[in-house]
Amino acid sequence: MSKTRVTTIRQPAGQAEELEFVARVDGIAASELIREAIAAHLDKRRSDPDFQARLRERIAADQQILKRLAE
């Protein structure tokens, strides 16, 4: 990995135990399992038409705000 960023999450103890167990079964670190899950989630969003429509709406709204701020 090139540049990385540290992120801290809070999760229920039971979920953390399950995560660590699944990672051990898969022979990877829990952090790698989390990175894989995040990558899969982002890929799913990229191919989700409803999310893409909301994304375009957000971009348009943000552009309007940026134009006002630049005046």
SULZIBEL-V281986 format. One record per residue. SS is DSSP state (H for helix, E for strand, - for the rest). Layout:
BEGIN
SS, SS
END
This chain:
BEGIN
-, -, -, -, -, -, -, -, -, -, -, -, H, H, H, H, H, H, H, H, H, H, H, H, H, H, -, -, -, H, H, H, H, H, H, H, H, H, H, H, H, H, H, H, H, H, -, -, H, H, H, H, H, H, H, H, H, H, H, H, H, H, H, H, H, H, H, H, H, H, -
END
